[in-house]
Amino acid sequence: TEEEQQKQEEDEEEQQQETHQEQNKDKDKDQEKAAKPLRPCPLPASSRGLAAMAGAIGGKGVATALRCLCEDYTSSGLPDLILWTWPEVGEDNEHNVSSARSQASAPTAKFVEVKSERDKLSRRQRLWLGALKQAGVAAEVCHVRDDAASLRPRKTATAGRWKRPASSDSDI
């Protein structure tokens, strides 16, 4: 009947108004959230070292290292050490640091491959070091000399007997 139809239309119109009001309330809440400034979220202590290292290496260096890892997921050739510094800045001078001082205290990173006296760089190690250097990251080889090894008796190749090597001042 006509009355039922009219009542149904009124109910639908009332529902639409309620829905519209709820949507406006949601929009108001969203606008309130957007108006509040975001607070920086402190990194957990376990992540700070990793973040400092990545910051010191720089985006291009991190991207290069990740690319090398993706190309060879066994990480063969990855340098042995990553050394970095991340200078602390006091709260009082955090925003008033001169440009010369800020450049002098910029974070730095270096990849280091450690090699013994008789060890040589592999092809993959040379590729890693080359890629990192090309990305502008400091990368070098540290040759370690084992003085204690020169004091141990060694088997000589010719006689097959143990022999203490002659010590000389030029080895030091």
NORPEWO-V420467 format. One record per residue. N is the residue number from 0. PSI is psi in degrees with one decimal (NA if undefined). Layout:
N|PSI, N|PSI
This chain:
0|169.8, 1|-37.7, 2|-42.1, 3|-40.2, 4|-42.1, 5|-41.4, 6|-39.8, 7|-41.7, 8|-40.3, 9|-41.2, 10|-42.3, 11|-41.7, 12|-39.5, 13|-40.7, 14|-39.9, 15|-39.7, 16|-42.2, 17|-42.7, 18|-43.2, 19|-42.1, 20|-41.5, 21|-40.6, 22|-39.9, 23|-38.4, 24|-42.8, 25|-41.2, 26|-42.2, 27|-42.6, 28|-42.0, 29|-40.0, 30|-37.4, 31|-43.4, 32|-41.6, 33|-30.3, 34|-26.4, 35|131.1, 36|146.2, 37|137.6, 38|139.0, 39|138.4, 40|119.2, 41|143.4, 42|144.3, 43|150.1, 44|-36.0, 45|-22.1, 46|-14.1, 47|-42.2, 48|-42.0, 49|-41.6, 50|-40.4, 51|-41.7, 52|-46.5, 53|-39.1, 54|-38.7, 55|-37.2, 56|-40.6, 57|155.7, 58|-43.1, 59|-39.5, 60|-42.1, 61|-43.1, 62|-40.2, 63|-45.1, 64|-42.3, 65|-38.1, 66|-44.5, 67|-39.9, 68|-38.6, 69|-36.2, 70|-30.6, 71|84.6, 72|-7.4, 73|-6.2, 74|22.9, 75|126.7, 76|-14.9, 77|128.9, 78|153.1, 79|-36.9, 80|150.3, 81|116.7, 82|136.2, 83|155.4, 84|142.7, 85|93.6, 86|139.9, 87|140.0, 88|128.1, 89|157.0, 90|-34.6, 91|-36.5, 92|20.0, 93|-41.1, 94|-8.8, 95|37.0, 96|132.8, 97|157.1, 98|-35.5, 99|-41.8, 100|-41.1, 101|-32.9, 102|-37.4, 103|-29.6, 104|22.8, 105|145.2, 106|144.1, 107|155.5, 108|154.0, 109|132.1, 110|135.4, 111|127.5, 112|124.8, 113|129.3, 114|141.1, 115|179.6, 116|-41.4, 117|0.0, 118|147.4, 119|156.5, 120|136.6, 121|169.3, 122|-43.4, 123|-37.3, 124|-41.2, 125|-39.1, 126|-45.7, 127|-51.8, 128|-40.0, 129|-43.3, 130|-41.2, 131|-42.8, 132|-39.5, 133|-29.4, 134|-0.4, 135|13.2, 136|137.6, 137|129.9, 138|132.2, 139|169.9, 140|133.0, 141|114.3, 142|122.2, 143|132.5, 144|128.7, 145|95.0, 146|-29.8, 147|-31.0, 148|-31.3, 149|-15.4, 150|-17.5, 151|145.6, 152|139.3, 153|152.9, 154|124.5, 155|149.4, 156|-31.7, 157|-48.2, 158|-21.3, 159|14.4, 160|158.6, 161|135.9, 162|135.4, 163|126.8, 164|148.2, 165|133.9, 166|140.8, 167|156.2, 168|-21.5, 169|-16.3, 170|-18.6, 171|NA
